């Protein structure tokens, strides 16, 4: 039996147990999940806590959650005048007029939602442009949305000409720029014709619902880069049923991951233990202990971690590597019980691998090097991280 087949067998044996041994599963996943069957989507669902460790609970959990997600779409995505309020002709309730500004007005909420929908629309239209996946049609467009009249598709509610003026604010004080890579923003995707939905339109709905259900946090630029790899894994799964329910399953996995990294996206929590400042500080301390010369070089150049590692950490390296590499990185990161210690080791490894360049470069060249990390075999980066 080949090594690859033996690894697949190990995963299938681990996942077939009545109760999943999490320690064994984490160990297997940390070395990469074989890209066959539904191994990755299933493992990610377990690692993120969407599915429990008892196999017998999986089918009921999935059925319940998927039904609930459909209810979210009906309650929160559809414009007030198109919701089924029990009337056969679906007339708009006269007490809630579209021009009403009352706090209880569904229409008032609808128009306020469009403010953050502008930013979501802008971000998802340029998601992972190095592959065509997000521009392609999904096999399973949301029937509630695409097979009905009216403005049920979110992108129809926004005016693209306004997008350039939208500000991105994290909860707290001031505006935050995650410094997204501009070369990835040159093109924006077009919407599909009636009856079809592109994958980016599905991601838009997931982010919109997340923002609606988490009003204390809302939508923050960069969340599109977090949901992208999860949706890609679910929606490109070889199993038809997994693909059919990719949207709902992705929503819950994304929500679970955001619960763990929410401090990265809330400005007032920057200094907390799980906040972004503390994470960057830990990375700097790790670098100092592993290679004092590199640490001193960057310090002397006043090349602070926030110039490059803010994006690395907050977006879990989703912008630094091609999507297939990001997915492989996440196998290891999601299997890390002390989330996100291994992420910091990968970041540290990335700096150490460029040691010779960094020592030779001036400030400007080093900023460019670290903000636009060179292409390389991801296994080199990961093996270096494991060695730390």
C-alpha positions in Angstrom: 0.0 0.0 0.0 1.3 3.5 -0.9 2.0 6.1 1.8 -0.8 8.2 0.5 -3.3 5.4 0.6 -2.2 4.5 4.1 -2.7 8.1 5.2 -6.2 8.1 3.7 -7.0 4.9 5.5 -5.8 6.4 8.8 -8.2 9.3 8.3 -11.1 7.0 7.4 -10.5 4.8 10.4 -10.3 7.8 12.7 -13.6 9.3 11.3 -15.5 6.0 11.4 -15.3 5.6 15.2 -18.5 6.0 17.2 -16.7 8.7 19.2 -13.9 10.7 17.5 -10.5 10.7 19.3 -9.8 14.5 19.0 -6.1 14.1 20.0 -5.6 11.5 17.2 -7.6 13.6 14.7 -5.6 16.8 15.5 -2.4 14.9 15.0 -3.4 13.5 11.6 -4.7 16.9 10.4 -1.7 18.8 11.5 0.4 17.1 8.8 -2.2 17.9 6.1 -5.5 16.4 5.1 -5.6 14.2 2.0 -7.5 16.0 -0.8 -9.8 13.0 -1.4 -13.4 12.0 -0.6 -14.9 14.5 1.9 -12.0 14.2 4.4 -11.1 17.9 4.6 -14.7 19.3 4.8 -15.5 16.7 7.5 -12.4 17.3 9.5 -12.8 21.0 9.4 -16.4 20.8 10.6 -15.1 18.7 13.6 -12.0 20.8 14.3 -14.2 24.0 14.4 -16.8 22.4 16.7 -19.6 22.5 14.2 -19.9 18.7 14.5 -19.4 17.0 17.9 -17.2 14.1 18.7 -20.1 11.6 18.7 -20.9 10.4 15.2 -24.5 9.5 16.0 -25.3 13.2 16.5 -24.0 14.4 13.1 -27.1 13.8 11.0 -29.5 15.5 13.4 -27.1 18.4 14.0 -26.7 19.0 10.2 -30.5 18.8 9.6 -31.3 21.2 12.4 -28.6 23.7 11.5 -29.4 23.7 7.8 -33.1 24.2 8.4 -32.3 27.1 10.8 -30.0 28.7 8.2 -32.8 28.6 5.7 -35.0 30.5 8.2 -32.3 33.1 8.6 -32.4 33.8 4.9 -36.2 34.1 4.9 -36.2 36.4 8.0 -33.1 38.6 7.3 -32.3 38.6 3.6 -35.6 39.2 2.0 -36.9 42.8 1.7 -39.9 43.4 4.0 -42.4 43.6 1.2 -41.5 40.2 -0.1 -41.7 38.2 3.1 -44.5 35.7 3.5 -46.7 37.4 6.1 -49.6 35.0 5.7 -51.4 36.9 3.0 -51.8 35.1 -0.2 -50.8 38.2 -2.3 -47.9 39.0 0.1 -48.9 42.7 0.4 -46.8 45.1 2.4 -48.2 45.9 5.8 -49.5 49.4 5.7 -48.2 50.3 9.2 -44.6 49.7 7.9 -44.2 51.9 4.9 -40.8 52.0 3.0 -40.5 55.7 4.0 -41.0 55.0 7.7 -38.1 56.0 9.9 -39.5 54.4 13.1 -37.1 52.3 15.2 -39.4 49.2 14.7 -39.7 49.7 11.0 -38.5 46.7 9.0 -38.0 49.0 6.0 -35.8 51.4 8.1 -33.6 48.4 9.1 -33.5 47.3 5.5 -32.1 50.6 4.3 -29.6 50.8 7.2 -28.4 47.3 6.3 -27.4 48.6 2.9 -24.6 50.7 4.4 -22.5 47.7 5.5 -23.7 45.7 2.5 -21.9 48.2 0.3 -18.6 47.1 1.8 -19.4 43.4 1.7 -20.3 43.7 -2.0 -17.1 45.4 -2.8 -15.0 42.9 -0.9 -16.6 39.7 -2.2 -16.4 40.8 -5.9 -12.6 40.6 -5.7 -12.2 37.4 -3.6 -9.3 35.2 -4.6 -8.9 36.5 -8.2 -6.0 34.2 -8.8 -8.5 31.4 -9.3 -11.8 31.5 -11.2 -13.8 29.5 -8.6 -15.6 32.4 -7.0 -16.7 33.8 -10.4 -18.3 30.4 -11.5 -21.9 29.5 -10.9 -22.8 27.3 -8.0 -24.7 24.1 -8.8 -27.1 24.9 -5.9 -28.3 28.5 -6.1 -30.5 29.5 -3.2 -34.1 28.8 -4.4 -35.6 31.3 -2.0 -33.6 34.1 -3.7 -33.1 33.3 -7.4 -36.4 31.8 -8.4 -38.5 34.7 -7.2 -39.4 38.2 -8.4 -38.1 41.4 -6.7 -34.8 42.5 -5.1 -34.0 39.3 -3.3 -30.4 39.1 -4.5 -28.2 41.2 -2.2 -26.0 42.7 -5.0 -29.1 44.2 -6.5 -29.6 46.4 -3.4 -26.3 48.2 -3.7 -25.1 50.9 -6.1 -21.5 50.0 -7.2 -20.8 53.7 -7.9 -20.9 54.5 -4.2 -18.5 51.8 -3.3 -15.3 53.8 -3.6 -16.4 56.1 -0.8 -17.1 53.4 1.8 -15.1 53.5 5.0 -14.2 50.4 7.0 -14.5 50.8 10.8 -13.8 48.3 13.5 -15.9 48.5 16.6 -14.1 51.0 18.8 -12.4 54.3 17.9 -11.0 55.3 14.5 -10.7 53.6 11.1 -8.6 50.6 10.6 -6.9 49.7 7.3 -5.9 46.0 7.0 -3.7 47.0 4.1 -5.2 44.5 1.6 -3.0 43.7 -1.3 -3.9 46.1 -4.2 -2.8 43.7 -6.9 -5.7 41.5 -5.9 -8.3 44.3 -6.3 -7.9 45.2 -9.9 -11.0 43.4 -11.2 -14.4 42.9 -9.7 -16.7 40.1 -10.6 -20.0 40.4 -12.5 -23.3 39.0 -11.2 -25.0 36.0 -12.8 -28.2 36.3 -14.8 -31.5 35.5 -13.2 -31.8 31.9 -12.0 -28.1 31.5 -11.4 -25.7 32.5 -8.6 -22.0 32.9 -8.6 -20.1 31.5 -5.6 -19.1 35.1 -4.6 -22.8 35.9 -4.3 -23.3 33.0 -1.9 -20.3 34.3 0.2 -21.9 37.7 0.2 -25.1 36.3 1.7 -23.1 34.4 4.4 -21.3 37.6 5.4 -24.5 39.6 5.4 -26.2 37.2 7.7 -23.2 37.0 10.0 -23.2 40.8 10.3 -27.0 40.9 10.9 -26.8 38.2 13.6 -23.7 39.8 15.3 -24.7 43.5 15.4 -22.1 44.2 18.2 -19.4 43.4 15.7 -21.0 43.7 12.3 -19.0 43.3 9.2 -15.3 44.3 9.1 -13.1 44.3 6.0 -11.0 41.2 5.9 -13.8 38.8 7.0 -14.3 38.0 3.3 -10.7 36.6 3.4 -11.6 34.4 6.4 -14.8 32.9 4.9 -13.3 32.3 1.5 -11.1 29.2 2.2 -13.9 27.6 4.3 -16.5 28.1 1.6 -14.1 26.9 -1.1 -13.5 23.6 0.8 -17.2 23.0 1.3 -18.4 24.0 -2.2 -15.7 22.1 -4.0 -16.2 18.9 -2.1 -16.6 15.7 -4.2 -19.7 14.7 -2.4 -22.9 16.1 -3.9 -24.7 16.5 -0.5 -21.8 18.4 1.0 -21.8 20.8 -2.0 -25.6 21.2 -1.8 -25.4 22.4 1.8 -22.0 24.2 1.5 -23.6 27.6 2.2 -25.2 26.7 5.5 -22.3 24.5 6.7 -19.8 27.3 5.8 -21.8 29.8 7.7 -21.6 27.8 10.9 -17.9 27.0 10.5 -17.1 30.6 9.8 -19.2 31.7 12.8 -17.2 29.3 15.0 -13.9 30.5 13.7 -14.9 34.1 14.1 -15.8 33.4 17.7 -12.1 32.5 18.2 -10.6 35.4 16.4 -13.2 38.1 17.0 -10.6 40.0 19.2 -8.5 40.6 16.0 -11.4 42.5 14.5 -12.5 44.6 17.5 -10.3 47.6 18.0 -11.1 48.1 21.7 -9.8 44.5 22.3 -6.4 45.1 20.6 -4.6 45.0 23.9 -6.5 41.9 25.3 -4.8 38.5 25.6 -6.3 37.4 22.3 -6.0 40.8 20.7 -3.9 41.6 17.7 -1.3 43.7 19.5 -0.6 40.9 21.9 -0.3 38.4 19.1 2.2 40.6 17.3 4.2 41.1 20.5 4.3 37.3 20.9 5.6 36.9 17.4 8.3 39.5 18.0 9.4 37.6 21.2 9.5 34.3 19.3 11.6 35.8 16.6 13.9 37.3 19.2 14.4 33.9 20.9 15.0 32.1 17.6 17.2 34.6 15.8 18.4 37.6 17.7 20.3 39.1 14.7 17.2 39.2 12.5 15.2 40.6 15.4 17.8 43.4 16.0 18.0 44.1 12.3 14.3 44.7 11.9 14.2 46.7 15.2 17.1 48.9 14.0 15.2 49.6 10.8 12.1 50.4 12.9 10.3 47.8 10.8 7.6 47.1 13.4 5.5 43.9 13.3 2.3 45.9 12.5 3.8 46.7 9.1 3.5 43.1 7.9 2.3 40.7 10.6 -1.0 42.6 11.4 -2.4 41.2 8.1 -0.6 37.8 8.4 -2.2 37.1 11.8 -5.6 38.8 11.5 -6.3 37.1 8.1 -4.6 33.8 9.0 -2.2 34.1 6.1 -5.1 34.0 3.6 -3.6 36.8 1.5 0.0 35.7 1.5 -0.3 32.5 -0.4 -2.4 30.9 -3.2 -5.7 29.5 -2.0 -4.6 25.8 -2.2 -1.6 26.6 0.0 -3.8 28.6 2.4 -6.1 25.5 2.7 -3.1 23.3 3.5 -1.9 25.9 6.1 -5.3 25.9 7.7 -5.2 22.1 8.1 -2.4 22.7 10.5 -3.7 25.9 12.1 -7.2 24.5 12.8 -5.8 21.3 14.2 -3.7 23.3 16.8 -5.3 22.8 20.2 -3.6 26.0 21.5 -5.0 28.0 18.6 -3.2 30.1 17.3 0.3 29.2 18.5 1.1 27.3 15.3 0.1 30.3 13.3 2.7 32.4 15.0 5.3 29.7 14.3 4.5 29.8 10.6 4.8 33.6 10.7 8.2 33.3 12.4 9.3 30.6 10.0 8.4 33.0 7.1 10.8 35.6 8.4 13.6 33.1 9.2 13.4 31.7 5.7 14.1 35.1 4.3 17.0 35.7 6.7 19.8 36.4 4.2 17.6 38.8 2.2 16.5 40.7 5.3 20.0 41.2 6.6 21.1 42.6 3.2 18.1 44.7 2.5 17.4 48.3 3.5 14.1 49.3 5.2 12.1 49.8 2.0 13.2 46.5 0.5 12.4 44.6 3.6 8.9 46.2 3.8 8.3 45.2 0.3 9.6 41.7 0.9 7.4 41.0 4.0 4.3 42.7 2.6 4.5 40.8 -0.7 5.9 37.5 0.5 7.8 35.6 -2.3 6.2 32.5 -3.8 7.7 29.2 -2.5 6.8 25.6 -1.7 4.5 25.8 1.2 5.9 22.6 2.6 9.3 24.3 3.2 7.5 27.0 5.3 5.5 24.4 7.3 8.4 22.1 8.0 10.4 25.1 9.2 7.4 26.0 11.5 7.2 22.5 12.8 10.9 22.6 13.7 10.3 25.7 15.9 
